[in-house]
Structure formats: structure tokens, C-alpha cells
Amino acid sequence: MKNFLIFHYYIAFLIIFFFIMEIICILCNIFYKKINKNLIKIILNGTVIFLFFQFFIGLFLIIMNYYFFYKNEIGIIKILKQKKMRLKFIEHPIMMIIGCSIFIFFYKEFYKKEKITNTVLFLFFLSILTIISRLPFNIIFNIDH
């Protein structure tokens, strides 16, 4: 299970890199209109593929953690009372699922319309904001509080 956690950790950096590339491409497309649509599609396809990997690895980790909690008789009330556990086992997975879902809606709208509209732009930045809002920055930057 530790290997899945490490893989989940490093794929997150790859997804953040893809998000940064997408932001650059979308902003260049909005302001300069000189970005190749195929480049945006390649970056989006890569992001969606790695988001699915991340999602399924995270789902596996959630199932294993809840099995561990059930086996050790740790209740949901105990998890909700502790801030770090609540972030790790409830808030983070829920917000990531919501953010990935919004990103998939953005992806479908972009491919349907073949251009960046206000709706597509709103869905993109809403998905980025949702995902970034519950990233465990203390783990990413090795901060122990």
C-alpha cells in the first residue's frame, strides 16, 4: 500500500505540471490566438489520462483505509474530530472527486465546441480551484505541524 501512496504522491506533481501547461496554453490562446489547438488537445488528453490513474489509485487507497478503520473499530466520529484525519480521509478525497468531475465536464465541453468559450473557461478554472483547495500542502512541501 505504501507504493500506491508514493505513486499517488508523485502523479500529483505530474498533474500539477499539466495544469500549469494548460493554463499557459489557454491564456496564450485567449490573448494571442496563436496557440495550436492540437497542442491543447494533447495536453488535455495527457491530463485526463493521469487524472484517471490518480483517481483510481486514490479510490484504492480510500477503500484500503476504510477497511483498516473498520478492522480497528475506528469510527467516523473519531475521524471527524481530528483535523488532520478529516482532511486526509474525508475532505481531500471528496474535493478531488468533485474537481476531477468538473474537469471532465470542461474536457467534454471543450471537445464539443472546439473553442474556448466563457463556459469552458469557467469550468476549467473552477476545477483547478477545487482541486487546489484541498491539496495537502503540508505533505507536498514537507511541513510538519
C-alpha positions as CSV (number, residue, x, y, z in Angstrom):
1,M,0.0,0.0,0.0
2,K,2.9,2.3,0.6
3,N,4.0,2.0,-3.0
4,F,0.5,3.1,-4.1
5,L,0.7,6.1,-1.8
6,I,4.1,7.1,-3.2
7,F,2.8,6.7,-6.7
8,H,-0.3,8.8,-5.8
9,Y,2.0,11.4,-4.4
10,Y,4.3,11.7,-7.5
11,I,1.4,11.6,-10.1
12,A,0.0,14.7,-8.3
13,F,3.1,16.6,-9.3
14,L,2.7,15.5,-12.9
15,I,-1.0,16.6,-12.9
16,I,0.0,20.0,-11.5
17,F,2.6,20.3,-14.3
18,F,-0.1,19.5,-16.8
19,F,-2.4,22.1,-15.2
20,I,0.3,24.7,-15.4
21,M,0.8,23.9,-19.1
22,E,-2.9,24.1,-19.8
23,I,-3.2,27.5,-18.0
24,I,-0.3,28.8,-20.2
25,C,-1.9,27.4,-23.4
26,I,-5.4,28.7,-22.6
27,L,-4.1,32.2,-21.7
28,C,-1.9,32.3,-24.8
29,N,-4.9,31.2,-26.8
30,I,-7.1,33.9,-25.3
31,F,-4.6,36.8,-25.6
32,Y,-2.6,35.9,-28.7
33,K,-4.7,33.4,-30.7
34,K,-1.5,31.8,-31.9
35,I,-1.6,28.5,-30.0
36,N,-2.1,25.3,-31.9
37,K,-5.4,23.6,-31.0
38,N,-3.7,20.2,-31.3
39,L,-1.2,21.1,-28.6
40,I,-4.0,22.0,-26.2
41,K,-5.7,18.7,-27.1
42,I,-2.6,16.6,-26.5
43,I,-2.0,18.3,-23.1
44,L,-5.7,17.8,-22.2
45,N,-5.6,14.1,-23.2
46,G,-2.5,13.6,-21.1
47,T,-4.1,15.3,-18.1
48,V,-7.3,13.2,-18.3
49,I,-5.2,10.0,-18.6
50,F,-3.2,10.9,-15.5
51,L,-6.3,12.1,-13.7
52,F,-7.9,8.7,-14.2
53,F,-4.8,7.0,-12.9
54,Q,-4.8,9.3,-9.9
55,F,-8.5,8.8,-9.3
56,F,-8.3,5.0,-9.3
57,I,-5.2,4.9,-7.1
58,G,-6.9,7.3,-4.7
59,L,-10.1,5.1,-4.8
60,F,-8.0,2.1,-3.9
61,L,-6.3,3.9,-1.1
62,I,-9.7,5.1,0.3
63,I,-11.1,1.6,0.2
64,M,-8.0,0.2,2.0
65,N,-8.1,2.9,4.6
66,Y,-11.7,2.4,5.4
67,Y,-11.1,-1.3,5.6
68,F,-8.3,-0.6,8.1
69,F,-10.7,1.7,10.1
70,Y,-13.4,-0.9,10.1
71,K,-10.9,-3.6,11.2
72,N,-9.6,-1.5,14.0
73,E,-13.0,-0.2,15.0
74,I,-12.2,3.5,14.4
75,G,-15.5,5.3,13.9
76,I,-16.4,8.2,11.6
77,I,-16.9,10.5,14.7
78,K,-13.2,10.0,15.7
79,I,-12.1,10.9,12.2
80,L,-14.3,14.0,12.0
81,K,-13.0,15.3,15.4
82,Q,-9.4,15.2,14.3
83,K,-8.4,17.9,11.8
84,K,-5.6,16.1,10.1
85,M,-7.5,12.9,9.7
86,R,-10.6,14.7,8.5
87,L,-8.6,16.5,5.8
88,K,-6.8,13.3,4.7
89,F,-9.7,10.8,4.7
90,I,-12.8,12.9,4.1
91,E,-12.2,16.4,2.7
92,H,-9.3,15.6,0.3
93,P,-11.0,12.7,-1.4
94,I,-14.4,14.4,-1.8
95,M,-12.9,17.6,-3.2
96,M,-10.6,15.7,-5.6
97,I,-13.6,13.7,-6.9
98,I,-15.6,17.0,-7.4
99,G,-12.6,18.7,-9.0
100,C,-12.0,15.8,-11.4
101,S,-15.7,15.6,-12.3
102,I,-15.7,19.4,-13.1
103,F,-12.5,18.9,-15.2
104,I,-14.2,16.1,-17.2
105,F,-17.2,18.4,-17.8
106,F,-14.7,21.1,-19.0
107,Y,-13.0,18.5,-21.2
108,K,-16.3,17.4,-22.8
109,E,-17.4,21.0,-23.4
110,F,-14.1,21.9,-24.9
111,Y,-14.1,19.0,-27.3
112,K,-17.8,19.6,-28.2
113,K,-17.3,23.3,-29.0
114,E,-13.7,23.1,-30.3
115,K,-13.0,26.6,-28.9
116,I,-12.6,28.3,-25.6
117,T,-15.8,29.9,-24.5
118,N,-16.7,31.6,-21.2
119,T,-18.4,28.4,-20.0
120,V,-15.3,26.3,-20.9
121,L,-13.0,28.8,-19.2
122,F,-15.2,28.9,-16.1
123,L,-15.3,25.1,-15.8
124,F,-11.5,24.9,-16.2
125,F,-10.7,27.4,-13.5
126,L,-13.4,26.1,-11.2
127,S,-11.9,22.6,-11.5
128,I,-8.4,23.9,-10.8
129,L,-9.6,25.9,-7.8
130,T,-11.5,22.9,-6.4
131,I,-8.5,20.7,-6.8
132,I,-6.0,23.2,-5.3
133,S,-8.3,24.0,-2.4
134,R,-7.7,20.6,-0.8
135,L,-4.2,19.7,-1.8
136,P,-2.3,18.6,1.2
137,F,0.4,21.3,1.0
138,N,1.9,20.2,4.3
139,I,2.8,16.8,2.7
140,I,3.8,18.3,-0.6
141,F,6.2,20.8,0.9
142,N,7.3,18.5,3.8
143,I,5.9,20.8,6.5
144,D,5.2,19.1,9.9
145,H,2.9,21.0,12.2
